[in-house]
Amino acid sequence: MRIALALAVTLPLVFGAVRARAADAAPERTLSTEEVETWLAKPSGTPSTDTLTPAPDEAPPSPPRRRGFTVETGVGVLSYLGALAHVSPTSPWFHLQIGYEPFRWLMVFAETDLVFSNTSYASQPPPPRTYRLYGFGPGLRFSLPFSERFGGYLEGSTGLARVSDDLLAVYGYANATSFELYFGGRLGLEWFAPNPHLAVALSGGARLYPTGLRRERSNEAPLALLGNLAIRYTF
């Protein structure tokens, strides 16, 4: 009696499981003649559907650096050498440069600058007084990129410069207040920003004032050292 009851309970469950498995199994399908011919006519080099998945997005290349009209402005220091180093200390130097790049390696520019200085190093009397040294002139810059983000340059310029007041005449600089020639040169290192219009430059160099800042009865060259940090925008 117990055996019959167990069979009556388990047999329906076993048959139900077998029928469910048979229903889940997909019947095999025979390929038609047209399907076989289509498959045989397919080029051997055609990629499979698995290879047609689009590649992930890649970062776009950086835009090319702009070339053309430029404006560069910077703040730095000017330090006198020679006899004037005993009269005036290292002073702030403000520089503005407007140029044009006919080639990526060459820039033609015009510059102007302003220096605020004083006579605090000179013996008293008279007491220390403040003066301004300013000038303007043309120049050439030769550039060389080192990489996508860095480059260097060498530039030379010439122009006219003068001191705003005649207070340096007391110390033997008779031509300081008249426009006299200067000659200068600088070496610079540039960083090109991701924005193709912008660049930041760190530079240093020297400038010679052969007549304007030459002291009477002195053989020391009227030189000044320059250094500044500048930002450049190219239109």
C-alpha positions as CSV (number, residue, x, y, z in Angstrom):
1,M,0.0,0.0,0.0
2,R,2.8,2.4,0.9
3,I,4.7,1.6,-2.3
4,A,1.6,2.3,-4.5
5,L,1.1,5.6,-2.7
6,A,4.7,6.7,-3.2
7,L,4.5,5.8,-6.9
8,A,1.3,7.7,-7.3
9,V,3.0,10.8,-5.9
10,T,6.4,10.7,-7.6
11,L,5.5,9.5,-11.1
12,P,3.5,12.6,-12.0
13,L,6.4,14.8,-10.8
14,V,8.9,12.8,-12.9
15,F,6.8,12.9,-16.0
16,G,6.1,16.6,-15.5
17,A,9.9,17.4,-15.3
18,V,10.6,15.3,-18.5
19,R,7.9,17.1,-20.4
20,A,9.2,20.5,-19.4
21,R,12.7,19.7,-20.5
22,A,11.4,18.4,-23.8
23,A,9.4,21.6,-24.3
24,D,12.5,23.8,-23.6
25,A,14.7,21.9,-26.1
26,A,14.5,23.8,-29.5
27,P,14.0,21.4,-32.4
28,E,16.8,21.3,-34.9
29,R,16.1,23.2,-38.2
30,T,17.4,22.1,-41.6
31,L,18.9,24.8,-43.7
32,S,17.2,25.6,-46.9
33,T,19.0,25.5,-50.3
34,E,18.8,29.3,-50.6
35,E,20.4,29.8,-47.1
36,V,23.3,27.5,-48.0
37,E,23.9,29.3,-51.3
38,T,23.8,32.7,-49.6
39,W,26.3,31.6,-47.0
40,L,28.7,30.2,-49.7
41,A,28.5,33.4,-51.7
42,K,29.4,35.6,-48.7
43,P,33.0,37.0,-49.1
44,S,35.6,35.3,-46.9
45,G,36.9,38.7,-45.7
46,T,33.6,39.9,-44.4
47,P,33.8,40.5,-40.7
48,S,31.5,38.6,-38.4
49,T,28.8,40.4,-36.5
50,D,30.9,40.2,-33.3
51,T,33.5,42.5,-34.9
52,L,31.0,45.1,-35.9
53,T,30.7,46.5,-32.4
54,P,31.7,50.2,-32.6
55,A,35.0,51.0,-30.9
56,P,34.9,53.1,-27.8
57,D,35.2,56.9,-28.2
58,E,38.8,58.2,-28.4
59,A,39.9,61.6,-27.2
60,P,40.0,64.0,-30.1
61,P,43.5,65.4,-31.1
62,S,44.5,68.7,-29.7
63,P,43.7,71.7,-32.0
64,P,46.7,73.2,-33.8
65,R,48.4,76.1,-32.2
66,R,47.3,79.5,-33.6
67,R,49.6,81.6,-35.7
68,G,49.2,85.2,-36.7
69,F,48.9,88.5,-34.7
70,T,50.0,88.2,-31.1
71,V,49.9,90.3,-27.9
72,E,52.2,89.5,-25.1
73,T,52.4,91.2,-21.7
74,G,54.6,90.4,-18.8
75,V,55.9,91.6,-15.4
76,G,59.4,91.1,-14.3
77,V,62.5,92.8,-12.9
78,L,65.4,94.9,-14.3
79,S,68.7,94.8,-12.5
80,Y,71.4,97.3,-13.4
81,L,75.1,96.4,-13.9
82,G,78.0,98.7,-14.0
83,A,78.1,102.2,-12.4
84,L,74.3,102.5,-12.2
85,A,74.1,99.5,-9.9
86,H,75.5,101.8,-7.2
87,V,72.7,104.3,-7.7
88,S,69.5,102.3,-8.3
89,P,68.3,98.9,-7.0
90,T,66.7,96.0,-8.9
91,S,63.4,97.4,-10.1
92,P,60.0,96.2,-11.4
93,W,59.8,96.0,-15.2
94,F,56.5,96.0,-17.2
95,H,56.7,94.8,-20.8
96,L,54.2,94.9,-23.7
97,Q,54.9,93.3,-27.1
98,I,52.7,93.2,-30.2
99,G,53.8,91.0,-33.1
100,Y,53.0,89.0,-36.2
101,E,54.1,85.5,-37.1
102,P,54.6,85.1,-40.9
103,F,56.0,81.6,-40.1
104,R,55.7,79.4,-37.0
105,W,59.4,79.9,-36.3
106,L,59.6,83.7,-36.8
107,M,57.9,86.6,-35.2
108,V,58.3,90.3,-36.1
109,F,57.3,92.5,-33.1
110,A,57.2,96.0,-31.6
111,E,57.8,96.3,-27.9
112,T,57.5,99.0,-25.2
113,D,58.4,98.8,-21.6
114,L,58.4,100.8,-18.3
115,V,60.6,100.6,-15.3
116,F,59.9,102.2,-11.9
117,S,63.2,102.9,-10.1
118,N,64.9,105.2,-7.6
119,T,68.2,106.5,-6.4
120,S,68.2,104.8,-3.0
121,Y,71.6,103.2,-3.5
122,A,73.4,106.6,-4.1
123,S,75.2,108.6,-1.4
124,Q,73.2,111.4,0.1
125,P,72.5,114.3,-0.4
126,P,70.3,114.6,-2.4
127,P,67.8,112.2,-0.8
128,P,66.5,109.2,-2.7
129,R,64.1,110.1,-5.6
130,T,62.0,108.1,-8.0
131,Y,62.3,108.0,-11.7
132,R,60.9,106.1,-14.7
133,L,62.8,104.5,-17.5
134,Y,60.8,103.7,-20.6
135,G,61.5,102.8,-24.2
136,F,60.1,101.2,-27.4
137,G,61.4,99.6,-30.6
138,P,61.2,96.7,-33.0
139,G,62.6,93.2,-32.9
140,L,62.7,89.6,-34.2
141,R,61.9,86.3,-32.4
142,F,63.0,82.9,-33.5
143,S,61.0,80.0,-32.0
144,L,61.6,76.3,-31.8
145,P,58.9,73.8,-30.4
146,F,60.3,71.0,-28.2
147,S,57.0,69.1,-27.9
148,E,53.3,69.7,-28.2
149,R,53.3,71.7,-25.0
150,F,56.8,73.3,-24.7
151,G,59.0,75.4,-26.9
152,G,61.8,77.9,-26.7
153,Y,62.8,81.1,-28.4
154,L,65.6,83.6,-29.0
155,E,64.9,87.2,-29.7
156,G,66.7,90.4,-30.3
157,S,65.5,94.0,-30.3
158,T,66.6,97.6,-30.6
159,G,65.0,100.9,-29.9
160,L,65.0,104.2,-28.0
161,A,64.9,104.7,-24.3
162,R,65.1,107.6,-21.8
163,V,64.6,108.5,-18.1
164,S,61.6,110.6,-17.2
165,D,63.4,113.1,-15.0
166,D,66.9,114.7,-15.0
167,L,67.7,113.6,-11.5
168,L,70.4,111.1,-12.8
169,A,72.4,114.1,-14.1
170,V,73.6,114.7,-10.6
171,Y,75.3,111.3,-10.6
172,G,77.0,111.9,-14.0
173,Y,74.4,110.6,-16.5
174,A,74.1,113.7,-18.7
175,N,72.2,111.9,-21.6
176,A,69.7,110.0,-19.4
177,T,66.7,112.3,-20.3
178,S,67.2,112.1,-24.1
179,F,66.0,109.3,-26.3
180,E,69.1,107.1,-27.0
181,L,69.6,103.7,-28.6
182,Y,69.4,100.4,-26.7
183,F,70.1,96.9,-27.8
184,G,68.8,93.8,-26.1
185,G,68.3,90.0,-26.3
186,R,66.4,87.4,-24.5
187,L,66.1,83.6,-24.2
188,G,62.6,82.2,-23.3
189,L,60.8,79.0,-22.5
190,E,57.1,78.7,-23.5
191,W,54.3,76.5,-22.3
192,F,51.5,76.1,-24.9
193,A,48.1,75.9,-23.1
194,P,45.4,73.5,-24.3
195,N,43.7,76.6,-25.6
196,P,45.4,77.1,-29.0
197,H,45.4,80.9,-28.5
198,L,47.3,81.0,-25.2
199,A,50.9,80.6,-24.2
200,V,52.9,81.4,-21.0
201,A,56.6,82.3,-21.2
202,L,59.5,82.6,-18.8
203,S,62.4,84.6,-20.2
204,G,65.7,86.2,-19.2
205,G,68.2,88.4,-21.0
206,A,70.3,91.6,-21.1
207,R,70.0,95.1,-22.5
208,L,72.7,97.6,-23.3
209,Y,72.2,101.3,-23.1
210,P,75.5,102.5,-24.8
211,T,74.9,106.2,-24.5
212,G,71.8,107.0,-22.5
213,L,72.9,105.4,-19.3
214,R,76.6,105.7,-19.7
215,R,78.2,107.6,-16.8
216,E,80.7,110.3,-17.6
217,R,84.4,109.3,-17.0
218,S,83.4,105.7,-16.5
219,N,84.5,102.6,-18.5
220,E,81.9,100.3,-17.2
221,A,79.4,99.0,-19.7
222,P,75.8,100.3,-19.0
223,L,74.2,96.9,-19.0
224,A,71.0,95.7,-17.3
225,L,69.7,92.2,-16.7
226,L,66.1,91.4,-17.5
227,G,63.7,88.6,-16.4
228,N,60.0,88.3,-16.6
229,L,56.9,86.1,-16.7
230,A,54.5,86.8,-19.6
231,I,51.3,85.6,-21.1
232,R,50.7,85.6,-24.9
233,Y,47.5,85.6,-26.9
234,T,47.4,84.8,-30.6
235,F,44.4,85.9,-32.6
